Amino acid sequence: MESKDLLKLNIQTALKKLGIDLDVSAISVDDSKNPEHGDFASNIALKLARNAGKTPLDFAKELNEALDKSEIERVEIAGPGFINFFMKKDSLTSVVGKIIDEKDNYGRGEKKNLKVNVEFVSANPTGDLHVGHARGAAIGDSISRIMEFDGYDVTREYYINDAGNQIDHLGESIRERIKEALGLPFALPDDGYHGVDVINIANQIKDELGDKLPAFLDDPDSFEFFKTRGMELELEKIRKDLKEYRITFDIYSSERKIRSGNAVEKEIDYLSKYIYKDEGALVLKTTEFLDDKDRVIVKSNGEYTYFMPDIVYHVNKLSRGYDKLIDVLGADHHGYINRMKSALMMHGYSSDVLDIELIQMVRMMKDGAEFKLSKRTGNGYTLRELCEDVGVDAARYFFVMRAATGHLDFDLDLAVKQSSDNPVYYAQYAHARLCSILNSASDIKVDKACSHAGEASEFALIKELAKFPDVIKVASKERAPYKITNYIHDVAEKVHGFYTECRVIDRDNKEVTASRLAICLASKIVLKNALSLLGVSAPEHM
């Protein structure tokens, strides 16, 4: 248990001595902003004094008397009743040994026995992934990694929209491109796919069929084949690109399969008491729950709206035993949230069984100007091209640096810059610097107790390392990967400050060196753990 948590328990015990029984979660202990004011501070006296019938100052004094001082060097009561805690050195440095002992598991949360399904990307298998998908992919996968690390049982899921008109249009486009390649009359559908990737897939299918192709074009079953094979090849590309992006899904769910067995019709029957007709359309009474208006689920022409099969899909996911569903979707799905929650509530689920993370748009910047199109194809700038241009590490790090709900300007020039201005380079360089130091002094055994730590920059870094478990809890609870990047920056900044202010390797003073090497090793572990939660590498050399 870290110093701050121990201090909270200490305060809780002291309060009990004063006749106040308070849950530890209600006790606030913060890092002091100024080292001269101690290591930690609490406003607990200000919060409880009135109910205790005392002034905050008098209450703080009584609480101070009741505290266990075995880990506390001294206490100062400031202003109207703030309590500043100066901890004993051993209390602060004990976390270094803990980190070294736990290694990759430092910061990991206890198993929660809660199954969480995180669905993200789910791009239609009709073309390459673009940079909008790339941001959602980085955020979705980072959320999954963080929640796994925090003790949740996480499943990553990709929903394949293979039952809609877009797949028909893909099949039509491929068939017409094959005709074009064969020198036959062709006519691309207006709502088809005209990109280079579809031309490439059409040529691949043409080569696969070979001499069978001319006759096969007249076969009534050929259109279904072009649809299915085209979608397979598009999915192969998507999977390959995602794998390069360090993302692997546990489940790929097919809309066709989920809708099989009259699943949609059965769902409509189940929801019948919430359905009414309006001008020939079927409307779901979502306003009885959270929605601002009722939603059409079957159009007057008998076609399903996209909302209807999505209800079936979410009910299907929950039927597999998940305790929580998280969807990572584009910002244009804002109105989708309450309608889907309402539909699930019709099944008896609570409103919080589903959470939806909305991802705002990305603006790609180069040379100070926005650009949208690929220089190679004239179409959208793809995930594959982005990774080739800036690397996977920079792509993933930059996409999660800001809250998902905020618009993001992705500066391609900054992403490849090898300087402290580039946040991912700054963090990775800190890790590589630590590796270099440890390699240079590999013959000196580290002092996990940090017996000879004494400089302010050493303790500033140690206290930053101790925050990691709490940062994980917050980032997991709020599904906020950007809190990890903020933390990584703070650790890297303190690593660089420590390196500048302290002579780490001094062979004439091996005791101090052993303590500082332990701090280096603990910092290296924490940086690597934090970077891995974002799918970013921790290089040993730069």
WORAWO-V307346 format. One record per residue. N is the residue number from 0. RES is the residue in three letters. PSI is psi in whole degrees, -180 to 180 (* if undefined). OMEGA is omega in whole degrees, 0 to 359 (none if undefined). Layout:
n:N res:RES psi:PSI omega:OMEGA
n:N res:RES psi:PSI omega:OMEGA
This chain:
n:0 res:MET psi:137 omega:184
n:1 res:GLU psi:163 omega:184
n:2 res:SER psi:-43 omega:183
n:3 res:LYS psi:-41 omega:179
n:4 res:ASP psi:-39 omega:177
n:5 res:LEU psi:-38 omega:180
n:6 res:LEU psi:-38 omega:177
n:7 res:LYS psi:-43 omega:178
n:8 res:LEU psi:-38 omega:177
n:9 res:ASN psi:-45 omega:179
n:10 res:ILE psi:-42 omega:179
n:11 res:GLN psi:-43 omega:179
n:12 res:THR psi:-41 omega:179
n:13 res:ALA psi:-38 omega:178
n:14 res:LEU psi:-38 omega:178
n:15 res:LYS psi:-37 omega:177
n:16 res:LYS psi:-28 omega:179
n:17 res:LEU psi:8 omega:177
n:18 res:GLY psi:18 omega:181
n:19 res:ILE psi:119 omega:180
n:20 res:ASP psi:110 omega:186
n:21 res:LEU psi:135 omega:177
n:22 res:ASP psi:141 omega:184
n:23 res:VAL psi:-28 omega:180
n:24 res:SER psi:-18 omega:180
n:25 res:ALA psi:0 omega:182
n:26 res:ILE psi:121 omega:183
n:27 res:SER psi:126 omega:174
n:28 res:VAL psi:121 omega:184
n:29 res:ASP psi:156 omega:173
n:30 res:ASP psi:137 omega:177
n:31 res:SER psi:136 omega:179
n:32 res:LYS psi:-26 omega:180
n:33 res:ASN psi:120 omega:181
n:34 res:PRO psi:-25 omega:179
n:35 res:GLU psi:-18 omega:180
n:36 res:HIS psi:16 omega:177
n:37 res:GLY psi:-174 omega:180
n:38 res:ASP psi:-38 omega:181
n:39 res:PHE psi:161 omega:179
n:40 res:ALA psi:152 omega:178
n:41 res:SER psi:145 omega:176
n:42 res:ASN psi:20 omega:186
n:43 res:ILE psi:-36 omega:180
n:44 res:ALA psi:-38 omega:178
n:45 res:LEU psi:-34 omega:183
n:46 res:LYS psi:-34 omega:190
n:47 res:LEU psi:-12 omega:188
n:48 res:ALA psi:-45 omega:185
n:49 res:ARG psi:-46 omega:179
n:50 res:ASN psi:-26 omega:178
n:51 res:ALA psi:-4 omega:179
n:52 res:GLY psi:30 omega:182
n:53 res:LYS psi:167 omega:172
n:54 res:THR psi:152 omega:178
n:55 res:PRO psi:-37 omega:181
n:56 res:LEU psi:-46 omega:180
n:57 res:ASP psi:-39 omega:180
n:58 res:PHE psi:-39 omega:179
n:59 res:ALA psi:-39 omega:179
n:60 res:LYS psi:-43 omega:179
n:61 res:GLU psi:-41 omega:179
n:62 res:LEU psi:-40 omega:179
n:63 res:ASN psi:-42 omega:180
n:64 res:GLU psi:-29 omega:184
n:65 res:ALA psi:-9 omega:183
n:66 res:LEU psi:147 omega:170
n:67 res:ASP psi:121 omega:187
n:68 res:LYS psi:13 omega:184
n:69 res:SER psi:-29 omega:180
n:70 res:GLU psi:-1 omega:186
n:71 res:ILE psi:127 omega:177
n:72 res:GLU psi:-50 omega:176
n:73 res:ARG psi:164 omega:180
n:74 res:VAL psi:138 omega:174
n:75 res:GLU psi:135 omega:177
n:76 res:ILE psi:122 omega:187
n:77 res:ALA psi:151 omega:174
n:78 res:GLY psi:-131 omega:185
n:79 res:PRO psi:2 omega:179
n:80 res:GLY psi:13 omega:173
n:81 res:PHE psi:141 omega:180
n:82 res:ILE psi:120 omega:178
n:83 res:ASN psi:132 omega:184
n:84 res:PHE psi:126 omega:173
n:85 res:PHE psi:111 omega:186
n:86 res:MET psi:152 omega:174
n:87 res:LYS psi:148 omega:185
n:88 res:LYS psi:-44 omega:182
n:89 res:ASP psi:-33 omega:179
n:90 res:SER psi:-38 omega:181
n:91 res:LEU psi:-41 omega:187
n:92 res:THR psi:-12 omega:183
n:93 res:SER psi:-25 omega:181
n:94 res:VAL psi:-26 omega:181
n:95 res:VAL psi:-47 omega:178
n:96 res:GLY psi:-38 omega:179
n:97 res:LYS psi:-45 omega:180
n:98 res:ILE psi:-46 omega:182
n:99 res:ILE psi:-38 omega:180
n:100 res:ASP psi:-40 omega:186
n:101 res:GLU psi:-22 omega:177
n:102 res:LYS psi:-121 omega:185
n:103 res:ASP psi:-17 omega:182
n:104 res:ASN psi:-3 omega:180
n:105 res:TYR psi:127 omega:181
n:106 res:GLY psi:-11 omega:182
n:107 res:ARG psi:135 omega:180
n:108 res:GLY psi:162 omega:177
n:109 res:GLU psi:152 omega:178
n:110 res:LYS psi:132 omega:185
n:111 res:LYS psi:-7 omega:181
n:112 res:ASN psi:40 omega:177
n:113 res:LEU psi:126 omega:182
n:114 res:LYS psi:126 omega:183
n:115 res:VAL psi:132 omega:176
n:116 res:ASN psi:121 omega:178
n:117 res:VAL psi:114 omega:178
n:118 res:GLU psi:127 omega:180
n:119 res:PHE psi:169 omega:188
n:120 res:VAL psi:-83 omega:177
n:121 res:SER psi:38 omega:179
n:122 res:ALA psi:144 omega:176
n:123 res:ASN psi:135 omega:181
n:124 res:PRO psi:60 omega:183
n:125 res:THR psi:7 omega:181
n:126 res:GLY psi:-179 omega:182
n:127 res:ASP psi:153 omega:173
n:128 res:LEU psi:136 omega:179
n:129 res:HIS psi:-177 omega:188
n:130 res:VAL psi:-25 omega:174
n:131 res:GLY psi:-44 omega:175
n:132 res:HIS psi:-36 omega:184
n:133 res:ALA psi:-40 omega:179
n:134 res:ARG psi:-46 omega:178
n:135 res:GLY psi:-37 omega:179
n:136 res:ALA psi:-45 omega:180
n:137 res:ALA psi:-43 omega:180
n:138 res:ILE psi:-45 omega:180
n:139 res:GLY psi:-45 omega:181
n:140 res:ASP psi:-37 omega:179
n:141 res:SER psi:-40 omega:175
n:142 res:ILE psi:-44 omega:180
n:143 res:SER psi:-45 omega:180
n:144 res:ARG psi:-43 omega:182
n:145 res:ILE psi:-45 omega:181
n:146 res:MET psi:-37 omega:174
n:147 res:GLU psi:-46 omega:181
n:148 res:PHE psi:-30 omega:180
n:149 res:ASP psi:0 omega:173
n:150 res:GLY psi:4 omega:178
n:151 res:TYR psi:153 omega:174
n:152 res:ASP psi:103 omega:191
n:153 res:VAL psi:135 omega:173
n:154 res:THR psi:129 omega:176
n:155 res:ARG psi:128 omega:184
n:156 res:GLU psi:141 omega:177
n:157 res:TYR psi:124 omega:181
n:158 res:TYR psi:119 omega:181
n:159 res:ILE psi:113 omega:177
n:160 res:ASN psi:83 omega:186
n:161 res:ASP psi:17 omega:183
n:162 res:ALA psi:7 omega:185
n:163 res:GLY psi:-177 omega:181
n:164 res:ASN psi:-28 omega:184
n:165 res:GLN psi:-30 omega:178
n:166 res:ILE psi:-36 omega:174
n:167 res:ASP psi:-44 omega:180
n:168 res:HIS psi:-35 omega:177
n:169 res:LEU psi:-47 omega:179
n:170 res:GLY psi:-42 omega:178
n:171 res:GLU psi:-43 omega:182
n:172 res:SER psi:-43 omega:180
n:173 res:ILE psi:-44 omega:180
n:174 res:ARG psi:-42 omega:181
n:175 res:GLU psi:-35 omega:177
n:176 res:ARG psi:-34 omega:177
n:177 res:ILE psi:-42 omega:177
n:178 res:LYS psi:-43 omega:179
n:179 res:GLU psi:-44 omega:181
n:180 res:ALA psi:-28 omega:180
n:181 res:LEU psi:-2 omega:181
n:182 res:GLY psi:20 omega:180
n:183 res:LEU psi:160 omega:175
n:184 res:PRO psi:137 omega:181
n:185 res:PHE psi:160 omega:179
n:186 res:ALA psi:106 omega:180
n:187 res:LEU psi:133 omega:178
n:188 res:PRO psi:145 omega:181
n:189 res:ASP psi:-36 omega:181
n:190 res:ASP psi:24 omega:177
n:191 res:GLY psi:-168 omega:182
n:192 res:TYR psi:118 omega:189
n:193 res:HIS psi:7 omega:186
n:194 res:GLY psi:167 omega:180
n:195 res:VAL psi:-34 omega:182
n:196 res:ASP psi:-36 omega:178
n:197 res:VAL psi:-36 omega:175
n:198 res:ILE psi:-43 omega:180
n:199 res:ASN psi:-41 omega:179
n:200 res:ILE psi:-41 omega:178
n:201 res:ALA psi:-42 omega:179
n:202 res:ASN psi:-36 omega:178
n:203 res:GLN psi:-45 omega:179
n:204 res:ILE psi:-39 omega:178
n:205 res:LYS psi:-44 omega:180
n:206 res:ASP psi:-36 omega:180
n:207 res:GLU psi:-40 omega:183
n:208 res:LEU psi:-29 omega:176
n:209 res:GLY psi:-129 omega:185
n:210 res:ASP psi:-19 omega:181
n:211 res:LYS psi:-16 omega:193
n:212 res:LEU psi:-49 omega:185
n:213 res:PRO psi:-45 omega:180
n:214 res:ALA psi:-35 omega:183
n:215 res:PHE psi:-30 omega:181
n:216 res:LEU psi:-28 omega:180
n:217 res:ASP psi:-6 omega:180
n:218 res:ASP psi:133 omega:179
n:219 res:PRO psi:-25 omega:182
n:220 res:ASP psi:-5 omega:186
n:221 res:SER psi:-37 omega:182
n:222 res:PHE psi:-42 omega:179
n:223 res:GLU psi:-37 omega:178
n:224 res:PHE psi:-46 omega:180
n:225 res:PHE psi:-40 omega:177
n:226 res:LYS psi:-52 omega:186
n:227 res:THR psi:-47 omega:182
n:228 res:ARG psi:-38 omega:178
n:229 res:GLY psi:-43 omega:179
n:230 res:MET psi:-39 omega:178
n:231 res:GLU psi:-45 omega:182
n:232 res:LEU psi:-37 omega:176
n:233 res:GLU psi:-42 omega:180
n:234 res:LEU psi:-36 omega:177
n:235 res:GLU psi:-44 omega:178
n:236 res:LYS psi:-45 omega:181
n:237 res:ILE psi:-47 omega:179
n:238 res:ARG psi:-42 omega:180
n:239 res:LYS psi:-45 omega:180
n:240 res:ASP psi:-40 omega:179
n:241 res:LEU psi:-37 omega:178
n:242 res:LYS psi:-42 omega:176
n:243 res:GLU psi:-29 omega:180
n:244 res:TYR psi:6 omega:178
n:245 res:ARG psi:38 omega:178
n:246 res:ILE psi:126 omega:175
n:247 res:THR psi:129 omega:179
n:248 res:PHE psi:146 omega:177
n:249 res:ASP psi:-33 omega:184
n:250 res:ILE psi:134 omega:166
n:251 res:TYR psi:111 omega:182
n:252 res:SER psi:134 omega:181
n:253 res:SER psi:129 omega:176
n:254 res:GLU psi:-40 omega:179
n:255 res:ARG psi:-46 omega:183
n:256 res:LYS psi:-42 omega:181
n:257 res:ILE psi:-32 omega:181
n:258 res:ARG psi:-5 omega:182
n:259 res:SER psi:164 omega:179
n:260 res:GLY psi:29 omega:179
n:261 res:ASN psi:35 omega:183
n:262 res:ALA psi:-38 omega:181
n:263 res:VAL psi:-44 omega:180
n:264 res:GLU psi:-39 omega:178
n:265 res:LYS psi:-36 omega:178
n:266 res:GLU psi:-40 omega:177
n:267 res:ILE psi:-41 omega:178
n:268 res:ASP psi:-41 omega:180
n:269 res:TYR psi:-38 omega:184
n:270 res:LEU psi:8 omega:190
n:271 res:SER psi:-34 omega:182
n:272 res:LYS psi:-12 omega:178
n:273 res:TYR psi:10 omega:186
n:274 res:ILE psi:140 omega:172
n:275 res:TYR psi:164 omega:180
n:276 res:LYS psi:143 omega:177
n:277 res:ASP psi:108 omega:181
n:278 res:GLU psi:43 omega:176
n:279 res:GLY psi:-11 omega:179
n:280 res:ALA psi:155 omega:173
n:281 res:LEU psi:130 omega:186
n:282 res:VAL psi:135 omega:180
n:283 res:LEU psi:130 omega:185
n:284 res:LYS psi:67 omega:181
n:285 res:THR psi:-16 omega:178
n:286 res:THR psi:-13 omega:176
n:287 res:GLU psi:-9 omega:180
n:288 res:PHE psi:-98 omega:188
n:289 res:LEU psi:-11 omega:191
n:290 res:ASP psi:157 omega:180
n:291 res:ASP psi:-13 omega:174
n:292 res:LYS psi:157 omega:179
n:293 res:ASP psi:156 omega:188
n:294 res:ARG psi:134 omega:176
n:295 res:VAL psi:132 omega:177
n:296 res:ILE psi:-25 omega:174
n:297 res:VAL psi:123 omega:181
n:298 res:LYS psi:166 omega:181
n:299 res:SER psi:-22 omega:178
n:300 res:ASN psi:4 omega:177
n:301 res:GLY psi:-7 omega:179
n:302 res:GLU psi:145 omega:175
n:303 res:TYR psi:142 omega:166
n:304 res:THR psi:162 omega:182
n:305 res:TYR psi:-21 omega:180
n:306 res:PHE psi:-37 omega:186
n:307 res:MET psi:-55 omega:178
n:308 res:PRO psi:-25 omega:176
n:309 res:ASP psi:-34 omega:175
n:310 res:ILE psi:-47 omega:180
n:311 res:VAL psi:-42 omega:181
n:312 res:TYR psi:-45 omega:182
n:313 res:HIS psi:-37 omega:175
n:314 res:VAL psi:-39 omega:177
n:315 res:ASN psi:-45 omega:180
n:316 res:LYS psi:-46 omega:182
n:317 res:LEU psi:-30 omega:179
n:318 res:SER psi:-16 omega:179
n:319 res:ARG psi:4 omega:171
n:320 res:GLY psi:16 omega:178
n:321 res:TYR psi:142 omega:177
n:322 res:ASP psi:-22 omega:184
n:323 res:LYS psi:137 omega:173
n:324 res:LEU psi:135 omega:175
n:325 res:ILE psi:121 omega:176
n:326 res:ASP psi:131 omega:176
n:327 res:VAL psi:109 omega:189
n:328 res:LEU psi:166 omega:176
n:329 res:GLY psi:158 omega:184
n:330 res:ALA psi:-19 omega:180
n:331 res:ASP psi:-1 omega:179
n:332 res:HIS psi:17 omega:185
n:333 res:HIS psi:-44 omega:180
n:334 res:GLY psi:-11 omega:182
n:335 res:TYR psi:-27 omega:190
n:336 res:ILE psi:-59 omega:186
n:337 res:ASN psi:-28 omega:178
n:338 res:ARG psi:-40 omega:180
n:339 res:MET psi:-41 omega:175
n:340 res:LYS psi:-42 omega:181
n:341 res:SER psi:-44 omega:180
n:342 res:ALA psi:-40 omega:179
n:343 res:LEU psi:-33 omega:176
n:344 res:MET psi:-28 omega:175
n:345 res:MET psi:-21 omega:176
n:346 res:HIS psi:2 omega:178
n:347 res:GLY psi:4 omega:178
n:348 res:TYR psi:155 omega:177
n:349 res:SER psi:160 omega:183
n:350 res:SER psi:-24 omega:183
n:351 res:ASP psi:12 omega:176
n:352 res:VAL psi:-23 omega:179
n:353 res:LEU psi:130 omega:171
n:354 res:ASP psi:141 omega:181
n:355 res:ILE psi:122 omega:176
n:356 res:GLU psi:119 omega:181
n:357 res:LEU psi:131 omega:183
n:358 res:ILE psi:121 omega:180
n:359 res:GLN psi:170 omega:185
n:360 res:MET psi:157 omega:176
n:361 res:VAL psi:137 omega:174
n:362 res:ARG psi:118 omega:181
n:363 res:MET psi:129 omega:184
n:364 res:MET psi:138 omega:174
n:365 res:LYS psi:135 omega:183
n:366 res:ASP psi:34 omega:176
n:367 res:GLY psi:6 omega:182
n:368 res:ALA psi:154 omega:179
n:369 res:GLU psi:144 omega:171
n:370 res:PHE psi:152 omega:186
n:371 res:LYS psi:-26 omega:191
n:372 res:LEU psi:149 omega:175
n:373 res:SER psi:134 omega:177
n:374 res:LYS psi:-23 omega:185
n:375 res:ARG psi:-38 omega:187
n:376 res:THR psi:-16 omega:185
n:377 res:GLY psi:-3 omega:177
n:378 res:ASN psi:-166 omega:182
n:379 res:GLY psi:150 omega:178
n:380 res:TYR psi:123 omega:190
n:381 res:THR psi:163 omega:174
n:382 res:LEU psi:-42 omega:182
n:383 res:ARG psi:-45 omega:180
n:384 res:GLU psi:-39 omega:179
n:385 res:LEU psi:-46 omega:180
n:386 res:CYS psi:-35 omega:177
n:387 res:GLU psi:-36 omega:185
n:388 res:ASP psi:-40 omega:185
n:389 res:VAL psi:-12 omega:182
n:390 res:GLY psi:155 omega:182
n:391 res:VAL psi:-41 omega:182
n:392 res:ASP psi:-51 omega:182
n:393 res:ALA psi:-41 omega:181
n:394 res:ALA psi:-51 omega:183
n:395 res:ARG psi:-43 omega:183
n:396 res:TYR psi:-47 omega:183
n:397 res:PHE psi:-37 omega:182
n:398 res:PHE psi:-25 omega:182
n:399 res:VAL psi:4 omega:182
n:400 res:MET psi:-21 omega:182
n:401 res:ARG psi:156 omega:176
n:402 res:ALA psi:142 omega:182
n:403 res:ALA psi:-29 omega:183
n:404 res:THR psi:-5 omega:180
n:405 res:GLY psi:146 omega:175
n:406 res:HIS psi:149 omega:184
n:407 res:LEU psi:127 omega:168
n:408 res:ASP psi:115 omega:181
n:409 res:PHE psi:110 omega:182
n:410 res:ASP psi:103 omega:182
n:411 res:LEU psi:-33 omega:179
n:412 res:ASP psi:-42 omega:179
n:413 res:LEU psi:-37 omega:184
n:414 res:ALA psi:-23 omega:180
n:415 res:VAL psi:1 omega:182
n:416 res:LYS psi:131 omega:179
n:417 res:GLN psi:76 omega:179
n:418 res:SER psi:173 omega:180
n:419 res:SER psi:-12 omega:176
n:420 res:ASP psi:-27 omega:180
n:421 res:ASN psi:112 omega:188
n:422 res:PRO psi:-36 omega:180
n:423 res:VAL psi:-37 omega:176
n:424 res:TYR psi:-42 omega:180
n:425 res:TYR psi:-43 omega:181
n:426 res:ALA psi:-45 omega:182
n:427 res:GLN psi:-34 omega:178
n:428 res:TYR psi:-36 omega:177
n:429 res:ALA psi:-43 omega:179
n:430 res:HIS psi:-45 omega:180
n:431 res:ALA psi:-38 omega:178
n:432 res:ARG psi:-43 omega:178
n:433 res:LEU psi:-43 omega:178
n:434 res:CYS psi:-42 omega:180
n:435 res:SER psi:-44 omega:179
n:436 res:ILE psi:-48 omega:183
n:437 res:LEU psi:-38 omega:178
n:438 res:ASN psi:-37 omega:181
n:439 res:SER psi:-25 omega:182
n:440 res:ALA psi:35 omega:184
n:441 res:SER psi:-16 omega:180
n:442 res:ASP psi:-7 omega:181
n:443 res:ILE psi:125 omega:180
n:444 res:LYS psi:131 omega:182
n:445 res:VAL psi:150 omega:177
n:446 res:ASP psi:95 omega:185
n:447 res:LYS psi:-24 omega:180
n:448 res:ALA psi:-10 omega:182
n:449 res:CYS psi:49 omega:186
n:450 res:SER psi:-25 omega:185
n:451 res:HIS psi:22 omega:173
n:452 res:ALA psi:139 omega:182
n:453 res:GLY psi:-17 omega:183
n:454 res:GLU psi:151 omega:181
n:455 res:ALA psi:-39 omega:182
n:456 res:SER psi:-29 omega:176
n:457 res:GLU psi:-47 omega:182
n:458 res:PHE psi:-32 omega:176
n:459 res:ALA psi:-42 omega:179
n:460 res:LEU psi:-44 omega:180
n:461 res:ILE psi:-44 omega:180
n:462 res:LYS psi:-32 omega:177
n:463 res:GLU psi:-41 omega:179
n:464 res:LEU psi:-35 omega:182
n:465 res:ALA psi:-18 omega:181
n:466 res:LYS psi:-17 omega:190
n:467 res:PHE psi:-48 omega:180
n:468 res:PRO psi:-39 omega:179
n:469 res:ASP psi:-37 omega:177
n:470 res:VAL psi:-41 omega:178
n:471 res:ILE psi:-47 omega:182
n:472 res:LYS psi:-45 omega:182
n:473 res:VAL psi:-46 omega:181
n:474 res:ALA psi:-36 omega:178
n:475 res:SER psi:-48 omega:181
n:476 res:LYS psi:-42 omega:183
n:477 res:GLU psi:-3 omega:183
n:478 res:ARG psi:58 omega:188
n:479 res:ALA psi:84 omega:179
n:480 res:PRO psi:-27 omega:182
n:481 res:TYR psi:-23 omega:176
n:482 res:LYS psi:-28 omega:176
n:483 res:ILE psi:-43 omega:179
n:484 res:THR psi:-38 omega:176
n:485 res:ASN psi:-43 omega:180
n:486 res:TYR psi:-44 omega:179
n:487 res:ILE psi:-44 omega:179
n:488 res:HIS psi:-43 omega:181
n:489 res:ASP psi:-41 omega:178
n:490 res:VAL psi:-47 omega:181
n:491 res:ALA psi:-42 omega:180
n:492 res:GLU psi:-41 omega:180
n:493 res:LYS psi:-29 omega:174
n:494 res:VAL psi:-48 omega:180
n:495 res:HIS psi:-38 omega:178
n:496 res:GLY psi:-42 omega:177
n:497 res:PHE psi:-45 omega:181
n:498 res:TYR psi:-39 omega:182
n:499 res:THR psi:-39 omega:188
n:500 res:GLU psi:-20 omega:183
n:501 res:CYS psi:135 omega:173
n:502 res:ARG psi:104 omega:188
n:503 res:VAL psi:-50 omega:183
n:504 res:ILE psi:112 omega:177
n:505 res:ASP psi:100 omega:186
n:506 res:ARG psi:-9 omega:173
n:507 res:ASP psi:-7 omega:179
n:508 res:ASN psi:75 omega:187
n:509 res:LYS psi:-23 omega:179
n:510 res:GLU psi:-47 omega:177
n:511 res:VAL psi:-42 omega:179
n:512 res:THR psi:-43 omega:182
n:513 res:ALA psi:-39 omega:177
n:514 res:SER psi:-44 omega:183
n:515 res:ARG psi:-33 omega:175
n:516 res:LEU psi:-35 omega:177
n:517 res:ALA psi:-41 omega:177
n:518 res:ILE psi:-40 omega:177
n:519 res:CYS psi:-46 omega:182
n:520 res:LEU psi:-44 omega:179
n:521 res:ALA psi:-41 omega:179
n:522 res:SER psi:-41 omega:178
n:523 res:LYS psi:-44 omega:180
n:524 res:ILE psi:-47 omega:183
n:525 res:VAL psi:-43 omega:178
n:526 res:LEU psi:-44 omega:179
n:527 res:LYS psi:-44 omega:179
n:528 res:ASN psi:-44 omega:183
n:529 res:ALA psi:-45 omega:179
n:530 res:LEU psi:-37 omega:182
n:531 res:SER psi:-28 omega:179
n:532 res:LEU psi:-16 omega:178
n:533 res:LEU psi:2 omega:183
n:534 res:GLY psi:28 omega:182
n:535 res:VAL psi:138 omega:183
n:536 res:SER psi:159 omega:176
n:537 res:ALA psi:86 omega:185
n:538 res:PRO psi:148 omega:178
n:539 res:GLU psi:-16 omega:178
n:540 res:HIS psi:145 omega:178
n:541 res:MET psi:* omega:none
